[in-house]
Amino acid sequence: MNTTFEDSVMHAHDQLKLARSSLVSEIKNYPTPIAGCDAQFNHLIEEKARVTAALAALNRPIFTPTPRQLSV
């Protein structure tokens, strides 16, 4: 089975969306922290930000530099 680049990107996109959905659900259902600093909750927020950044990176257009020739 040959997997194309586009298929791989779509699979990554789908998996990242699932991860983000799971993190959002976990954050939503997280019990109210007792202390002012909750490391596990903060970790969930950081992971959600990383997944969101990865999704944004997949959605950005690909820049391919091309050689230029100077006219003399």
C-alpha positions in Angstrom: 0.0 0.0 0.0 1.4 3.3 -1.1 0.7 6.3 1.2 0.9 9.7 -0.4 2.1 12.8 1.3 -1.4 14.2 1.3 -2.7 11.0 3.0 -0.1 11.3 5.7 -0.9 15.0 6.3 -4.7 14.2 6.5 -4.0 11.3 8.9 -1.8 13.6 11.1 -4.5 16.3 11.0 -7.2 13.8 12.0 -5.1 12.4 14.9 -4.3 15.9 16.1 -8.0 16.9 16.1 -8.8 13.8 18.1 -6.0 14.6 20.6 -7.2 18.2 20.9 -10.8 17.0 21.4 -9.7 14.6 24.1 -7.6 17.3 25.9 -10.5 19.8 25.7 -12.8 17.1 27.3 -10.3 16.3 30.0 -9.8 20.0 30.8 -13.5 20.6 30.9 -14.1 17.7 33.3 -11.0 18.4 35.4 -11.9 18.8 39.1 -11.6 22.3 40.6 -8.0 22.7 41.8 -7.6 23.1 45.6 -4.2 24.8 45.5 -3.4 27.9 43.5 -1.0 25.9 41.3 -2.0 22.6 39.8 0.8 21.2 37.7 -1.3 18.5 36.1 -3.9 21.0 34.9 -1.2 23.3 33.6 0.3 20.4 31.8 -3.0 19.7 30.0 -3.3 23.4 29.0 0.3 23.3 27.6 -0.4 20.0 25.7 -3.5 21.6 24.2 -1.5 24.6 23.1 1.1 22.3 21.5 -1.5 20.3 19.6 -3.2 23.5 18.4 0.2 24.8 17.2 0.8 21.6 15.4 -2.6 21.8 13.7 -1.9 25.4 12.7 1.5 24.3 11.2 -0.2 21.6 9.1 -2.7 24.2 7.8 -0.1 26.8 6.8 0.8 26.9 3.1 4.1 25.2 2.3 6.9 27.6 1.3 9.2 26.1 -1.3 12.1 28.4 -2.2 13.0 28.5 -5.8 16.2 29.5 -7.4 16.3 32.9 -9.0 18.4 34.1 -11.8 19.6 37.7 -12.0 19.2 39.4 -15.3 22.4 41.1 -16.4 
